[in-house]
C-alpha cells in the first residue's frame, strides 16, 4: 500500500536540507522499491507568510492523513516581533500537540569517522550511542496556567507551569523501557525530584513502570548532574528518559558530543507509531540560502522514518550505510570539516549520499 509522506520544509535552512532529503526519498522510490508519494505543506514562518498563522488548518489536516511527516526547521528573526501566538515555534508546538506526538526519540550516535570533531576527547566519546526519550506534549512548554501579569505594584511577573499526569508519565516511560529492551536494558530517568513535586511524581511512576520490565535496570539522576555526567562520562548512558524541557536541553548538549548538531535526527511518535521526523537543529537564519548547511541530520531523519513509521528497516539500513560511506570518503560540510577532508556544500553532500546509495 502506498505510504503518504508530508514534507514541511519550514523556514531558514529547512528548505535546503529538506531538498536533499527529498533526493534520498526519490532514489528510494525509483531505485529501491519504496512505495510512497510526497505532498508538501506550510508550517512556521512560511505558514504565517502565506496564511497568517504558523500552523494552517490545511497543514494539520494533511498531517492527520499522512503516514509520516518530514520537517525541516522553523523560525527566524523576522518573526521575533510578532505576537507570541503567531510566532513560527507555535506552529511546531501546535502540530506536535494536534497529532499527539508525545514521544520524542533523539539518538546521540558518534560516527567513528567524526571522533575528532567532537568537543570531547576521542577516548571519552568513541563508540557513543545514547537514545534520549523526551516527553514532548507536556511540561513547561504546554502547562497551564501561564502568562505575564501586572502586579498591584506595577511590576510585571511571568509564570509557567510544569504539569504532568500519571498517565502522561507512564506512557513515555513505557516507550523508554520498550526501547531499552532492544538495546542494553538500561534506563536512566532524569528529573529534579529533590525540589520539584512534579519530578517526585515522575520518579514514583517510573518506579511503578519498571516493575513490568524486570530485565531493565532503572537508575535516577537529577538533571543538573545528568548534564555534568554527559560531559564527563557520556558512555555510562544507554536510554535516558526525561520531561520536555530537560530533554530539550540535554539532547542539544549531547549533540556536541557527536561532532555537530547537524548530524542528529529525531522522531516524534504518537501511540500508534506514526511520526514526525526532523533534525534537532534550528533554522540557522545566519547561513540560510548560502548552501552551507549540513543535510545529514535530515537525511538520517528519513532513515528513522523508514524504521519507525514506514516499516522499511531494510531501506533505513541502506541510507545509514550510505552516510557512513560518504564520511569514509572524507566528504564534509563546514560544521564537521577538518584539515585534509573534502569540504562541500549542502547540495553536494546530498548528491554524495545518493551516489553512495547506488
N, C-alpha and C positions, 0 to 999 in steps of 0.2 A: 504494500500500500504506500502511495506517495506521501512523504512527510512534508509538512509545511513549515518553512523556516522564515520567521520575521526578522528582517535586518533593520536595525535602528542605528545609523551612523552617529547621530547626535551632533556634537559641536567640536570645534578645535581640531585636534589631530584625529578625532574619531572618524572623520570622513576618510582620511588617508589610510589608517590602519585597517579599517573595515574593508576598504577596497582590496587590500592584499589578502585578507581572509576570504573574500569572495573569489579571488583567483584560485585559492586552495579548494573551496567548495566546488567551483566549476570543474576543476580537474577530477575531483572525487565523483562528480556526476558523469562526466564524459569518459573517464578512463577506468574508474574503479567500481562502477555499478551502483553508486548511491542514488536511490530513487527519491528525489527531493525537488521541491520547487521553492523559489525565493520570492518574497514580496518585501517592499520597503515601507517604512513608516517614519513619523516625526516624533521627536522627543527632545526635551530640554530647551535650549535656546532656539533650536531650529523649529520646534513646535510653537514657541512663543512668537517667533518672527512670522510664521505662516498663519497661525490660528489664534494668537493672543493668549495661549495657555501652554505651559510646559508639558502637559500631557493631554493632547487632544482626545476626545471621546473615541474617535475612529482608531487611534493607536491602541487604546485599551481593548477595544473590541477585536482588533487584529491579533493582539496578544492572546486573548482568550481562545481564538480559533486556531492558533499556531501550535505545532508540536514542540517547537523550541524557538528561542529568541537569541539573536546575536546583537549585542550592544557595543557601541564604540566608547564614547565618553560624553559627559555633559558639562556645561559651564563655560564661563568666560567673563572677563572684566566688564564688558559692555552691558552686562545684565546686573551688575552689583548694585545699581541704584534703584532697581525695581522693588516693588513691594515684595516682602518675603514669600508670599503665597504664589508669586509669579516667576520666581527665580528657577533656573534650569534644574537645580537639585531637587526641587519639589516634584518635578516630573519623574525623576528616578525613584524617590521615596514612594510616590503615588503608584507607580506600576508594580513595585515590589509588594505594596500593601494590597492593591487591587487584584493581583493574581495570587496572593497568599504565598509568596515566595519566602518562606520563613527560614530556610536552611542555607546558609552561605558557606560554601566549601572553598577554602583558599589554600592550595598547596604551596609550600615553600621548598622547592627542589633545586639543588645546586647541580647544574650540568658540570661534569668534571672538566670540560674544556674552559669553564669560566671561573675556576677556583681562584685564579689570580685577580679576578675582577671584584671579588668580594671585599667588603670593608674590613673583614677579619682575616686573620692568618689562615692560610690554606689548611693547616693541620687541624684547626678548630672546626672548619665548615666542610671539609671534604666528606662526601657521602651524605650530606644533609638531605633529609626527606621528612618534612613535617606536614601534617594536614591540620589546618586551623578551621574549626567548625564554629561559625559565628551565627548567633541568633540574629535575624535580620528585620523582623517586623515589630519588635517591642522595645522596651528600654527607653532611654532618654530621648531618642530621636522621634518617638511616637507617643510617649506618655502624656497624659493629661492629669491635672491642669498644667498649662504652660502659658507664657506670655511676658509682657512687660507692663508694669503698672506704676502709677504715680502715687506715692505715699502722701499722707496729710502734710508732711513737712515740705513737700515739693520735690523730694528726691525720687528718682526712678529706681525701680527694682525689677530685675529679670528673674524668671524662675522656670525650671523644667522639672519633670517628674520621671524618675526611673521606676517603672511599673512592670511587674511580671506576675502572671498567674501560675499556679502549679502546672496546669496543662501545657502552657507555653514552654515552661522549663523542661517538662518531661519529654515533649516531642523532640526538642533539639538534643536532649540528652540521648534519646534512643538513636537518633541519626549518628551521633558521635560514636556510640558503642557499637552500632552495626558496622561502621567503617573500621573501627579498631579490630573487630573480629576478622576482617580481611587483611589486616596489617600485622602489627606486632603486639596486639592485645594490651595496649596501654592507653589510658585516658587521663589527661590532667585537666581538671576543672579549675578555671581561673575566675576569681571573683574578689570581693573585698569584704568578707563576712565579719571582719573584726570591727568595722564601723558602719556598714550598711545593712539595714534589716532585710532589704530585698535580696542581698547576697547571702544572708543567713538562710532564707527560704531556698535560694538556689542550691546551696550546699546540701540541705536536707533532702530535696527532691533528687539530686544526683545520687545521693547515697541509696535512696529507695530504688532508683532505676538500676543501679549497679547490682542489686540482688538478683536481677533477671539475667545477668551476664557474669556468672561466677568465674569464667576463664579470663576476664578482663581485669587488669589491675587499675584501680581508680586512686588517683592522688589529687590533692587540693593545693592550690598556690594562690597567694594574694597577687593582684595584678601588678603592683609595683615590683615585687620580687620576680614575677614572671618576665617583666621587661628586662630586668638585670640578668636573669638567667639565660634569656635568649641571646644576649650579647656575650655572656661569659662561657656558656656551655650548651649551645643550642641542640646538640645531638642527643641530649637527655630526653627530648620530647619526641613523641610519636604522633598522637592525636591530642590537640588542645581544643576544649570546648568552652565557650565563653559568651557573654552577653554582647549586645550590639555595639556599644561604644568601645568597650575594651577590645573586642575583636577587630574593630576598625583600626585602632591604634597599633595593636600588636602585630597584625598582618602586614602593615606598612613597615614596621620595624623589621620583621622577618624578611621582607623583600630585599633589604640591603645585604642580608647575609648571602643572597644568591647571586649577587653581582649587579643586578639592576632591577628596578621596579618594572622595567619594560619587558621582563621575562616571565611575569607571573599572571596566569589566567585565574578565573574564578567561575564558580557555578552557584546560582541561586535557585533552589528547588522548592516545589510545593510537595504536598504529601503523596502525590501520585508519581513523582519523579520528573514532571515537566519542569523545564528550567529556562532561566535567562543566563547567558554566558557573556562574560566581559573581562577585559584586562582590569587589574586592580588599580592602575594608574588613572590620572585625571586627563583633562582635555589639553593640557600643556599649551595654552594660547601663545606663549612666547616663541614656540617653534612651529606653530600651525601653518601649513601651506609651504613650508620650506623643504619638505621631503626628507626630514632628518629623523622622524620618529621611528622607534623600533616596533615593528608589527608582530614580533614573535609571541608576545603575550596574547594577542588577539587570535593568532593562528592556533596557539595552544588551547585557547578557549573553544575553538572549533573541535579540537580533539576531545575536550571534556564533554562537549555537546554530543559527539558521536558515542561516547562511552556511557553517559548517564541518561540521555533522553532519546536518542535515535537507535539504540541497541545495535550499534555497529562498532564494537570494540576492536574488530579486525582493522577497520579503517582508522580508528584512533591510533592504533599501533603504527600504521603507515605514516601518518602525519608526524607523530613524535619521532619516529626513526629519521624522517626527512630533516627535521630540525636538528637532530644530532649530527647528521651528515654535513649539513651546512656549517655548523660550528666546527666540525672536524676539518673542514676546508679552510678555516681561518677567516670566514666571511663575518664581518661585524658591522653593526650600526655604531654611531658615535658613542652611545652610552656604555657599550661593552668593548669598545675598541682598545687595543694596546699595541705597542710597537711591534712591527713585524706582521700584523694582521692586515687583511684587505678591508678597507673601510668603504661601506656602501650606504646608499640612501634607502628610504622606505620601500620604494617600488622594486629596487634591485634585490632587496632581501626577500620580498615576496616571490619574485621570479626565481630566485635561487632555491627556495623551498619547493616550489612546483617542479622545478627541474630535478631536484633530488628525489621527489616522489616517483618520478618516471624512470 
